[in-house]
Amino acid sequence: MTCLLPTKSGKAAFLGDGLRRQIRRISARLTVRQSRCLTCASIRQHESAARVYRKSVESRSSIRMGIPSKGRMAEDTMQLLDDCQLKVRKINPRQYAAEIPNVPGVEVWFQRATDVVRKLVSGDIDIGIVGYDMLREIGNQDEDLVVVHDALGFGGCHLAIAVPSNWEDVISLRDLLSDKRWSKERPLRVITAYMNLATQFFADQGFDYVELSTADGALEAAPAMGAADCILDLVSSGTTLRENNLKQIEGGRVLDSQGVLVASRTALLNRPGTLAVIHEMLERIEAHLRAEGLFMVTANIRGSSAVEVATVLSSNGGQLLRGLQGPTVSPIYTYSTDGSSSKEGSYYAVSIGVPKSRIYETVKQLRKVGGSGVLVFPLTYVFDEEPPRWSALMNNLGLNVRDFEHLKIGEEFANDGQA
């Protein structure tokens, strides 16, 4: 029997039986047998499992940030940074290095998502934006990787097991793992690009008879081709699964993922200026994301005092008219027809922050208490006294947040907005 394979030149090459047997022996050596499951090792798995020699902080003085270079994740990352007034500027469009003018001293490097994580681990970059799925797969829970912001609001998806739709008896993960078809001689064949996460998942489930193989794309075709029984892959809308006659199963959701901001613990603790950069970025990102979907509703209401107006709002509108921390009530100075000032306090301006979905409901409640001249406009930023995730980061690093109070009003980025 002779096998016909394509070559780089596009011509066909013939493999004889002897050469084919040699290829089989090489392939056999690449198979990793584990105590609980059989895993066909991939280059990615070998790289992530290999020992990484981390570069010392003293090897460079600059602060480096890595962001995805291609695809939807790259576009969403650039859009988020732009919305937060952290616009990335490439000096030369052909280079992979860039800068953020509003944060001087930071180098931005465009990398593949996998390489963002690898370079964080190796110490080549200090800060990165990447999908949580890739962080877990490549980072493999490295203790030096610290998630600074776990919900950047884009790249939402989940890693899940999908089986052929015509497997009517397989509805849940329990059904799949208890299926009598799988044995030591005939294991369940799962194809995935997430070897580390898949290996850990099946080990946690205590499943003995599974064979994992790797591929980087078009996983949905593998079951129909007979190359695998099922897949473990990222799912967003589920449309691609349905179009390839696949279905998700209950209990087969391995991991939820979206864009995250991550940093090197070593750099945060030892590289001068890294904590200040993270604080600046975290404040901007938190303020922007908190403002998404929020609108400011302003109305004029009659009353004898600001306290009376606030009391009326609280008693009649409940939580809806209290806003984020309470309504803002301020006096309006009106004038009579003869030009003289009227008595202060006949009208008060009330401002309330509300979700977009409740704007009209808020307007109706304000009208009930005498509101008029209602104005509605979107919010761009909502700054807290301190981002909650900053306090969480300080706790993670074993630092006292009070020692970094100066960052709230620091002069590290005094040239902000002059790019």
Disulfide bonds with the S-S distance in Angstrom:
none
